[in-house]
Amino acid sequence: MTIIALALLAVFPARGEGSDSLQVLLQLGDSCMQQYNTYEALAHYQRAYALCDSSLTRMKLADCYYKRGNYRQTSDLLKLVPEESLSHDAFRQLANSYQKQGDTDSYIYWTEQLVNHYPMDGEMVAGLTLAYAKNEQPQNGIICGMKYCQRDSTNILVNRALADAWFMNRDFSAAARLYDRLMEQGDSTFNTLYSAGMCYSQLEDLELAYKYLQLAFLISGMQHQGCAYRLGVICIDTKRYPEGLRYLDLAKQMMLPDTTIMKAITLSQGEGYYLTQHYEEAVTAWKEHLTYNPTSIATYYNIANAYAYLLKDKEQAVAYYQQFLNLARQEENPTAQLTEMMEKATEMLEFAGK
């Protein structure tokens, strides 16, 4: 026990269940909290709360629970305190406790109440804006962020959240403008650069997408899997083939054994190798793609064509044309393109059999 707490006990000895003992317990708890001794503070506040269930004792006990990571106890105590009695800190602890418990709906509700009382709390406005967006309500997030920005358009936290809300609402032009503003403000974090790159890729401004994704990947220490993959795809699309293949190979090494991502990476690798006339490597990548996506009809066709026209391997060409047809004939409503591919494959097999 701290020296201050001992002194308080000497001056205010416990005298039963009266107001004096309540005051002493609260002062003892406060003294311990000043020393970051939440363990002893908790015992004092619990005794005080047992004596008197008031807004004050609830907030003090909740503050102690919050600082000890007991977020359920925090929210259970504070949600029953009248809103007009909640201090700003207690209001924030109530909302954030629900966020830390993964209860998004309750987090949104209580943060809405907080923002109604404290509309210029930028940190909580940003949290609410982003929570709306992640909860598939980006329009509400945009309204929340824009309302704040009418009075303050320079808050980086709010601008980040609002940019993300615009992005999730698929308004990439509005999102791009905000990401540009963030970078003008000096915000060069990975998330801002990566999001800007993704935004410009959606707008098909591939040079800006390449610029920001490359910067983001460097900031990540060349360790972000998704960024490596996206950068590789952008490089292939902008005809930076060798560079793109290197990024895709990095992404592949980092993402194993993520089947979904490996489907996309191996398919892009095949395209990159094919466009750089590395046909054997293209076939190898496409074959690997089939291990993750064995029903990819077009991939069998691409491999067969590569063997037939480029690698001059008749036996392999026949085998892959046949596998292609076996899958394609299972399609109930083949597209015109697939029908044309089936006709060409059949012709190739007939020619090979002569």
C-alpha positions in Angstrom: 0.0 0.0 0.0 1.2 3.5 -0.9 2.5 6.0 1.8 -0.4 8.3 0.8 -3.0 5.5 1.3 -1.5 4.6 4.7 -1.7 8.3 5.7 -5.4 8.4 4.7 -6.1 5.4 6.8 -4.5 7.1 9.8 -6.5 10.3 9.3 -9.8 8.6 8.3 -10.1 5.3 10.2 -12.9 3.1 9.0 -16.1 3.8 11.0 -18.7 1.4 9.7 -20.9 1.9 6.7 -21.2 5.7 6.9 -20.4 8.5 4.4 -17.0 9.0 5.9 -15.9 5.5 5.2 -17.2 5.8 1.6 -15.2 9.0 1.1 -12.1 7.4 2.6 -12.4 4.3 0.3 -12.7 6.6 -2.8 -9.7 8.6 -1.7 -7.7 5.4 -1.1 -8.7 4.2 -4.6 -7.8 7.5 -6.2 -4.4 7.5 -4.4 -3.6 4.0 -5.7 -4.7 4.9 -9.2 -2.3 7.9 -9.2 0.4 5.3 -8.5 -0.9 3.1 -11.3 -1.7 0.5 -8.7 -4.9 -0.8 -10.1 -4.8 -4.0 -8.1 -5.2 -2.3 -4.7 -7.4 0.5 -6.2 -9.8 -2.2 -7.4 -10.4 -3.5 -3.8 -11.1 0.0 -2.5 -13.5 0.9 -5.3 -15.3 -2.4 -5.0 -15.9 -1.7 -1.3 -17.0 1.8 -2.1 -19.4 0.6 -4.8 -20.9 -2.0 -2.3 -21.6 0.9 0.1 -23.1 3.2 -2.5 -24.2 2.4 -6.1 -23.9 5.9 -7.5 -22.8 7.3 -10.9 -19.5 8.4 -9.2 -18.7 5.0 -7.7 -19.6 3.2 -10.9 -17.4 5.4 -13.0 -14.4 5.1 -10.7 -14.8 1.3 -10.5 -15.3 1.1 -14.3 -12.2 3.2 -14.9 -10.2 0.7 -12.8 -11.6 -2.3 -14.6 -10.9 -0.6 -18.0 -7.3 0.0 -17.2 -7.0 -3.7 -16.2 -8.5 -4.8 -19.5 -11.8 -6.1 -18.0 -14.0 -4.6 -20.7 -17.1 -6.6 -20.0 -17.2 -5.3 -16.4 -16.6 -1.8 -17.6 -19.5 -1.8 -20.1 -21.8 -3.6 -17.6 -21.2 -0.8 -15.1 -21.3 2.2 -17.4 -24.2 1.4 -19.6 -26.6 2.0 -16.6 -25.2 5.4 -15.8 -27.4 8.2 -17.1 -25.8 9.8 -20.2 -25.9 13.2 -18.6 -23.9 11.9 -15.7 -21.1 10.2 -17.7 -17.9 12.0 -17.9 -16.2 12.3 -21.3 -13.6 9.7 -20.3 -16.3 7.3 -19.0 -18.3 7.8 -22.2 -15.2 6.9 -24.3 -14.5 3.9 -22.1 -18.0 2.6 -22.5 -17.9 2.8 -26.3 -14.4 1.5 -26.6 -15.1 -1.4 -24.2 -17.7 -2.7 -26.7 -15.3 -2.3 -29.6 -12.7 -4.3 -27.7 -15.2 -7.0 -27.0 -16.0 -7.2 -30.7 -19.6 -5.9 -30.3 -19.8 -3.6 -33.3 -23.5 -2.8 -33.0 -23.1 -1.6 -29.3 -19.9 0.2 -30.2 -21.7 2.1 -32.9 -24.7 2.9 -30.7 -22.7 4.3 -27.8 -20.2 6.2 -30.0 -23.2 7.8 -31.7 -24.4 8.9 -28.3 -20.9 10.2 -27.4 -20.6 12.1 -30.6 -24.0 13.7 -30.0 -22.6 15.1 -26.7 -19.0 15.8 -28.0 -19.3 16.4 -31.8 -15.6 17.6 -32.0 -14.1 14.5 -30.5 -12.3 13.7 -33.7 -10.9 10.3 -32.6 -14.3 9.0 -31.8 -15.8 10.5 -35.0 -13.1 8.7 -36.9 -13.9 5.5 -35.1 -17.6 5.8 -35.7 -17.1 6.6 -39.4 -14.9 3.5 -39.9 -17.2 1.3 -37.8 -20.2 2.2 -40.1 -18.1 1.5 -43.2 -16.9 -1.9 -41.9 -20.5 -2.7 -40.8 -21.7 -2.3 -44.4 -23.1 1.1 -43.8 -20.5 3.3 -45.6 -23.1 6.0 -46.4 -23.7 6.6 -42.7 -20.0 6.8 -42.2 -19.7 9.4 -44.9 -22.4 11.5 -43.4 -20.7 11.3 -40.0 -17.3 12.2 -41.3 -18.5 15.0 -43.6 -20.5 16.6 -40.7 -17.3 16.8 -38.7 -15.3 18.1 -41.7 -17.6 21.0 -42.2 -16.0 22.5 -39.0 -12.5 20.9 -39.3 -11.2 19.4 -42.6 -7.6 18.9 -41.3 -8.0 16.1 -38.8 -6.0 13.2 -40.2 -7.8 10.5 -38.3 -11.2 11.7 -39.6 -9.9 12.1 -43.1 -8.4 8.6 -43.1 -11.7 7.1 -41.9 -13.7 9.2 -44.4 -11.5 8.2 -47.3 -11.9 4.5 -46.4 -15.7 5.0 -46.2 -15.8 6.6 -49.6 -13.6 3.7 -50.9 -16.0 1.1 -49.4 -18.9 2.9 -50.9 -17.1 2.5 -54.3 -16.8 6.2 -54.9 -13.2 6.0 -55.8 -12.9 9.5 -57.1 -13.9 11.0 -53.8 -11.7 8.5 -51.9 -8.7 9.4 -54.2 -9.1 13.1 -53.4 -9.0 12.5 -49.7 -6.0 10.1 -50.0 -4.2 12.9 -51.9 -5.1 15.4 -49.2 -3.8 13.1 -46.5 -0.5 12.7 -48.3 -0.3 16.5 -48.7 -0.8 16.7 -44.9 2.3 14.4 -44.5 0.4 11.2 -43.9 2.7 8.6 -45.5 1.6 5.6 -43.5 1.4 2.2 -45.1 -2.4 2.1 -44.9 -2.8 5.5 -46.7 -0.4 4.6 -49.5 -1.8 1.1 -50.0 -5.4 2.4 -50.0 -4.4 5.2 -52.4 -2.8 2.6 -54.7 -5.8 0.3 -54.6 -8.1 3.3 -55.2 -6.2 4.4 -58.3 -6.1 0.9 -59.6 -9.9 0.9 -59.5 -9.9 4.2 -61.4 -7.5 2.6 -63.9 -4.8 5.2 -63.3 -2.2 2.4 -63.3 0.8 4.7 -63.1 -0.4 6.3 -59.9 -1.5 2.9 -58.6 2.1 1.6 -59.3 3.7 4.6 -57.6 1.7 4.3 -54.4 1.7 0.5 -54.1 5.5 0.5 -54.6 5.9 3.1 -51.8 3.6 1.1 -49.6 5.4 -2.2 -50.2 8.8 -0.5 -49.3 7.3 0.9 -46.1 6.0 -2.6 -45.2 9.6 -3.8 -45.3 8.6 -5.8 -48.4 6.5 -8.1 -46.2 2.9 -7.3 -47.0 1.5 -10.2 -49.0 -1.5 -8.4 -50.6 0.6 -5.4 -51.6 3.1 -7.6 -53.3 0.4 -9.4 -55.2 -1.4 -6.2 -56.3 1.9 -4.6 -57.3 2.7 -7.7 -59.4 -0.6 -7.5 -61.2 -0.2 -3.8 -61.8 3.3 -4.4 -63.2 2.0 -7.0 -65.6 -0.8 -4.7 -66.7 1.7 -1.9 -67.4 4.1 -4.2 -69.2 6.7 -4.2 -66.5 6.9 -7.9 -66.9 10.1 -8.9 -65.2 9.4 -6.7 -62.2 5.8 -7.9 -62.0 6.9 -11.5 -62.0 9.3 -10.9 -59.2 6.6 -9.3 -57.1 4.2 -12.2 -57.9 6.9 -14.7 -56.9 7.4 -12.9 -53.6 3.7 -12.9 -53.0 3.6 -16.6 -53.7 6.3 -17.4 -51.2 4.6 -15.3 -48.5 1.1 -16.6 -49.1 1.6 -20.3 -49.2 -0.6 -22.2 -48.5 -3.5 -19.7 -49.0 -5.4 -21.5 -51.8 -7.6 -18.6 -52.8 -4.7 -16.2 -53.2 -2.5 -18.8 -54.9 -5.2 -19.2 -57.6 -4.9 -15.6 -58.5 -1.1 -15.4 -58.2 -0.4 -18.5 -60.4 -2.9 -17.2 -63.0 -1.2 -13.8 -63.2 2.3 -15.5 -63.3 1.2 -17.6 -66.3 0.0 -14.5 -68.1 3.2 -12.6 -67.3 5.4 -15.4 -68.5 3.3 -15.8 -71.7 3.5 -12.1 -72.5 7.2 -12.1 -72.1 7.5 -15.2 -74.4 8.7 -17.5 -71.6 6.3 -20.2 -72.7 7.6 -23.1 -70.7 7.4 -21.0 -67.5 3.9 -20.0 -68.5 2.8 -23.6 -68.8 4.4 -24.4 -65.5 2.6 -21.6 -63.8 -0.7 -22.6 -65.4 -0.3 -26.2 -64.3 0.4 -25.0 -60.8 -2.8 -22.9 -61.0 -4.7 -26.1 -61.8 -3.6 -27.7 -58.6 -5.4 -24.9 -56.8 -8.2 -24.5 -59.3 -8.7 -27.9 -61.1 -11.9 -26.8 -62.8 -10.5 -23.8 -64.6 -11.6 -24.6 -68.1 -9.7 -21.8 -69.8 -6.5 -22.8 -68.2 -6.6 -26.3 -69.8 -7.2 -24.6 -73.1 -4.3 -22.1 -72.7 -1.9 -25.0 -71.8 -3.1 -27.0 -74.8 -2.6 -24.1 -77.2 0.9 -23.4 -75.8 1.9 -27.0 -76.3 0.3 -27.1 -79.8 1.5 -23.9 -81.3 4.5 -22.7 -79.3 6.2 -25.7 -77.6 5.4 -28.2 -80.4 4.5 -31.0 -78.1 1.7 -32.9 -79.8 1.2 -35.5 -77.1 0.8 -32.9 -74.3 -1.4 -30.8 -76.6 -3.8 -33.7 -77.2 -4.0 -34.5 -73.5 -4.9 -31.0 -72.5 -7.3 -30.4 -75.3 -9.1 -33.6 -74.2 -9.2 -32.5 -70.6 -10.5 -29.1 -71.7 -13.3 -30.7 -73.7 -14.2 -33.0 -70.8 -14.8 -30.1 -68.6 -16.3 -27.8 -71.2 -19.0 -30.3 -72.2 -20.3 -30.3 -68.7 -21.4 -26.7 -69.0 -25.1 -26.5 -69.4 -25.2 -23.1 -71.0 -21.8 -22.5 -72.7 -21.1 -19.0 -73.8 -20.4 -18.2 -77.5 -16.7 -17.8 -76.7 -16.6 -21.2 -75.0 -18.5 -22.8 -77.9 -15.9 -21.4 -80.3 -13.0 -22.7 -78.1 -14.7 -26.2 -78.0 -14.9 -26.2 -81.8 -11.3 -25.3 -82.2 -10.2 -27.9 -79.7 -12.2 -30.6 -81.5 -10.6 -29.6 -84.8 -7.1 -29.9 -83.2 -7.9 -33.3 -81.9 -9.2 -34.5 -85.3 -6.1 -33.1 -87.0 -3.8 -34.8 -84.5 -5.5 -38.1 -85.1 -4.9 -38.1 -88.8 
